[in-house]
Amino acid sequence: MWKRQTMDTAIKIRKLMFGMGENDGYVFKALVYLLLIAIGFVYLYPVLFMLVNSFMSLDDLLNSMIKWVPSTLYIENYTKSWRVLDYGNTLMQTILVAGLPALLQTISCGIIGYGFAKFEFPFKKLLFLLMLATFIIPSQITMMPTYLLFKKYALLGSLETFIYPALLGQGLKSALFILIFYQFFKTIPTVLEEAAEIDGAGSFKIFYRIAVPMSVPAIIIVFLFSFVWYWNETYLAGLYFGNELTILPLELQRFTDSYNKVYPPGSPGSQLNEAVRLAGTLLTIVPLLILYFVLQRWFVEGVERSGITGE
């Protein structure tokens, strides 16, 4: 009897620690949590380092005893970065440069993806492969022909250099976004469309009354990715816009030159240090973090339903 109780106790302990069947034990869960914490720390460490050091004064930066907790919250770094970046004006321009093309790209890619998913037409597979090939071709190859085309039609220095490609389904990473919509629209049951056709709905009405409301997660994920890519596109922005338009990442690249203009050498507060740079970097990414936290729930749902993970 005593041996049987001992064996039952050992089995229970083993079941709790290592699991049995489909249940995971504490050891497995602990390893998973440790792995997730380690991966999360790797991603969060640069942000935490940037946040902490952006509130440090020059004395704190030079003090080897101070690592993670500043002696005081020195907000002058943000005041300087705000002035150097001309933050209010530059932020509005960045939202316009990233937001309008992202919106137009989402609309155009949605229409193209729906066409590939729901209609049959000659050379459909060939056109689909050519569309996907545009994602493989490096942008450096098409950059100069596109620049010369914009120059010929006097579009340089305006937002139209981003608007027209986005409107025609040729914006940044458009092939990927078309593929996301294509995969999503393929999951919509054909029965719904057939029922709408019986009720007298045409193709356009079926698209905006059935397909669009059901594809909200895909729309959000495409818009979010497109917005971020346009936000961070400094090379094409510098090439096409010149001095007419600017964006925050572009101004961050010019931070040292802009700082020397706002605070000439020899003037009070003219010494540029790492804390001011980090404050400027944080001001640049804060709008994207806010956007992600607002759309996080729909973003995760969109990733799962659009099949962007390859599942």
PyMOL commands that set and color helices and strands:
alter all, ss='L'
color gray80, all
select helices_A, chain A and resi 2-18+26-54+58-62+76-85+87-118+124-136+139-152+160-167+174-186+190-198+203-214+216-232+234-241+248-253+255-262+274-294+296-306
alter helices_A, ss='H'
color red, helices_A
select strands_A, chain A and resi 19-20+23-24
alter strands_A, ss='S'
color yellow, strands_A
deselect
rebuild
show_as cartoon
